Amino acid sequence: TNWYLISSPLAGQDKDAFVTASNLATGTGNNVGFADYDNSTKAWSYYQSGASGTGNFLSGEGHAVKLNTAGDVVFTGAFNDADASIALSNNTNGFNLIGNPYLASVSVIEMLGEANIETLLSEKTIWLWDQSTHSYVVKNLLNDLEIAPGQAFFVSAAQTGNFGITESMQSHSSDTFQKTATRPEVALTLSNG
């Protein structure tokens, strides 16, 4: 029931359907536990109860989520098999919330090793929210991490541009960030029609 930073690892997930199915916490007024970060105001923009027509998750777009009771966050959609190009802006503070757009892990070192990163980011660093310590964990070229599917993180943009996460960065390695134990299992669900 704490806040987590998430990103949809699937294509075609409708935000309204996600909110309806996710048992999100409620807050002040019509606010629910699903929010975007706006770096022009340095504030969170909360999804409103009863909202409709908000569209699909964008590939690599990050969000904050808080559930009403402990449980799973479930995404429904198609397998994402395209490179992601995530638009970054440099407004009041330059921080942008983005995430892993794939069903496989992605290495921090590979993402921060891209050719345009030197000029795009103010520093080669990502910030992950650790709900257990209520603080951000810093990862960079010296401190690698495999970003799990569905995990979002902050980067600090030095200028407007696109942050690329490519299919070739996918890895079957895993990490233990925010896990109490490793679980070597794969759940596969298929449907026809």
Salt bridges, closest charged atoms under 4 A:
ASP36 OD1 - HIS63 ND1 2.35
GLU61 OE1 - LYS15 NZ 3.50
GLU61 OE1 - HIS63 NE2 3.07
GLU118 OE2 - LYS124 NZ 2.61
GLU185 OE2 - ARG183 NH2 2.88
